[in-house]
Amino acid sequence: MKFISYLKSSISITYNQYTKINALKNLWYYTFETSLCANFSEYWGIDEEKDTIVSCKYPKIANELSKIEIFMLQVWRSQVCGANLDFPFMISIDRHFQKCFFMFLRLSMDISLYQEAILMK
């Protein structure tokens, strides 16, 4: 029992900064390297206490994004707010954004599974 408590404490200390919001922010900044997306909170309403995005924001600066960046923003908004997604041909998406798209979908699935496991406790 002592070992389990130690293990739980060690994991908590080591991974405490890896919240859902921090994971999403890191993916956001990896995906959107443009200065137009430099402020995560301009695009998202965040509830730090619940560690979740609670709303979408629509800053005017988003209108200046490239077509592929607009698509990736639509992907995020579709998952967070249920917004419509205009799906382009995958061939028109460069490798960086294909990888970001996959990572976003994977992270979303992992977070959903993690939240379900917590609710089952």
C-alpha positions as semicolon CSV with decimal commas, in nm:
position;residue;x (nm);y (nm);z (nm)
1;M;0,000;0,000;0,000
2;K;0,288;0,234;0,078
3;F;0,435;0,170;-0,267
4;I;0,105;0,251;-0,440
5;S;0,077;0,579;-0,247
6;Y;0,436;0,665;-0,340
7;L;0,370;0,579;-0,705
8;K;0,051;0,784;-0,714
9;S;0,228;1,081;-0,554
10;S;0,525;1,056;-0,792
11;I;0,301;1,043;-1,098
12;S;0,096;1,336;-0,973
13;I;0,406;1,550;-0,912
14;T;0,568;1,455;-1,244
15;Y;0,262;1,498;-1,466
16;N;0,070;1,768;-1,279
17;Q;0,135;2,027;-1,551
18;Y;-0,008;1,795;-1,818
19;T;-0,367;1,908;-1,796
20;K;-0,616;1,875;-2,080
21;I;-0,592;2,249;-2,148
22;N;-0,211;2,240;-2,154
23;A;-0,216;1,943;-2,393
24;L;-0,459;2,126;-2,622
25;K;-0,255;2,449;-2,603
26;N;0,061;2,263;-2,697
27;L;-0,113;2,101;-2,993
28;W;-0,266;2,438;-3,090
29;Y;0,073;2,611;-3,099
30;Y;0,227;2,317;-3,285
31;T;-0,051;2,326;-3,545
32;F;-0,080;2,703;-3,582
33;E;0,265;2,851;-3,616
34;T;0,127;3,182;-3,746
35;S;0,123;3,490;-3,525
36;L;-0,250;3,516;-3,608
37;C;-0,307;3,229;-3,363
38;A;-0,050;3,333;-3,103
39;N;-0,313;3,384;-2,833
40;F;-0,504;3,062;-2,755
41;S;-0,758;3,245;-2,538
42;E;-0,860;3,469;-2,832
43;Y;-1,015;3,160;-2,993
44;W;-1,140;2,965;-2,690
45;G;-1,336;3,023;-2,372
46;I;-1,147;2,827;-2,107
47;D;-1,263;2,696;-1,770
48;E;-0,936;2,636;-1,584
49;E;-1,112;2,481;-1,284
50;K;-1,285;2,217;-1,497
51;D;-0,979;2,191;-1,724
52;T;-1,181;2,226;-2,040
53;I;-1,268;2,454;-2,329
54;V;-1,625;2,573;-2,276
55;S;-1,684;2,791;-2,582
56;C;-1,560;2,904;-2,920
57;K;-1,464;3,262;-2,990
58;Y;-1,458;3,417;-3,335
59;P;-1,188;3,685;-3,352
60;K;-1,176;3,896;-3,669
61;I;-0,808;3,811;-3,709
62;A;-0,910;3,452;-3,795
63;N;-1,037;3,578;-4,133
64;E;-0,674;3,635;-4,233
65;L;-0,573;3,268;-4,194
66;S;-0,478;3,059;-4,496
67;K;-0,734;2,813;-4,634
68;I;-0,565;2,516;-4,467
69;E;-0,543;2,701;-4,135
70;I;-0,912;2,785;-4,162
71;F;-0,982;2,415;-4,221
72;M;-0,782;2,317;-3,910
73;L;-0,964;2,584;-3,710
74;Q;-1,294;2,436;-3,834
75;V;-1,177;2,093;-3,717
76;W;-1,115;2,231;-3,369
77;R;-1,446;2,419;-3,363
78;S;-1,637;2,114;-3,485
79;Q;-1,503;1,912;-3,191
80;V;-1,545;2,182;-2,928
81;C;-1,861;2,363;-3,037
82;G;-2,023;2,133;-3,292
83;A;-1,954;2,381;-3,574
84;N;-1,984;2,269;-3,938
85;L;-1,676;2,136;-4,109
86;D;-1,611;2,190;-4,479
87;F;-1,390;1,892;-4,557
88;P;-1,135;1,948;-4,837
89;F;-0,957;1,680;-5,031
90;M;-0,684;1,534;-4,811
91;I;-0,439;1,565;-5,100
92;S;-0,467;1,944;-5,069
93;I;-0,344;1,930;-4,708
94;D;0,034;1,935;-4,668
95;R;0,213;1,677;-4,451
96;H;0,245;1,907;-4,150
97;F;-0,129;1,969;-4,133
98;Q;-0,208;1,602;-4,202
99;K;0,006;1,514;-3,901
100;C;-0,158;1,787;-3,691
101;F;-0,504;1,668;-3,797
102;F;-0,421;1,312;-3,693
103;M;-0,269;1,426;-3,362
104;F;-0,573;1,641;-3,286
105;L;-0,810;1,349;-3,349
106;R;-0,590;1,116;-3,143
107;L;-0,561;1,360;-2,853
108;S;-0,937;1,422;-2,858
109;M;-0,999;1,048;-2,836
110;D;-0,746;1,001;-2,555
111;I;-0,896;1,288;-2,354
112;S;-1,249;1,150;-2,401
113;L;-1,142;0,804;-2,284
114;Y;-0,959;0,955;-1,985
115;Q;-1,266;1,157;-1,885
116;E;-1,490;0,848;-1,914
117;A;-1,252;0,650;-1,689
118;I;-1,263;0,925;-1,427
119;L;-1,643;0,937;-1,436
120;M;-1,662;0,560;-1,386
121;K;-1,470;0,582;-1,054
